[in-house]
Amino acid sequence: MASQDSTFGQQAINTLYTTHHGWLQAWLRRKLGDAADAADVAQDTFMRILTAPEHIAEKQAGWELQEPRAYLTVVAKRLVANLYRRRALEQAYLDSLALMPELSAPSPEHQFVILETLQQIDMLLDGLPTKVRAAFLMAQLDGMTYAQIAMQLEISERTVKRYMVEAMARCIMLLP
């Protein structure tokens, strides 16, 4: 019976992909203006759905979406936001490198390691609420005090402390 449920779940996923992949990729191409980025994000969207732990049981038990395009759009929008955030992070890093005197600029290998580390930090913070992420980055990157962060975000210092605990806990839990 379990293999029959698994086969049905696999068929539902295959149908989801074959029915909606072309539509999703065309939608992303219009949104992003780039066919290669659209293809990458469309593929990542389906990979995210396939590997999402919260859906494994449903997939194995005949999982099927009621509004597949709406669901795919939500997942794809999150991935597009990640893409833009990653590119902004890379550009900010490159801009800061351009301002450094040539002799103090890190080697290309070191630049790669730094950029990779920044992307790992970004992935660790992915999924946190916007204000939690902002508070963490203000404290860690900008060196702002909790009072300064509270004023900037228009929240209490106690809330800033709670946000910092939440962000730190997430980083600790997700570290290898």
Buried (B, 14 or more C-beta within 10 A) or exposed (E): EEEEBBEBBEEBBEEBBEEBBEBBBEBBBEBBEEEEBBBBBBBBBBEBBEEEEEBEEBBBEBBBBEEBEEBBBEBBBBBBEBBEBBEEBEEEBEEEBEEEEEEEBEEEEEBEEEBEEBBEBBEBBBEBEEBBBBBBBBBBEEEBEBEBBBEBBEBEBEBBBBBBEBBEEBBEEEEE
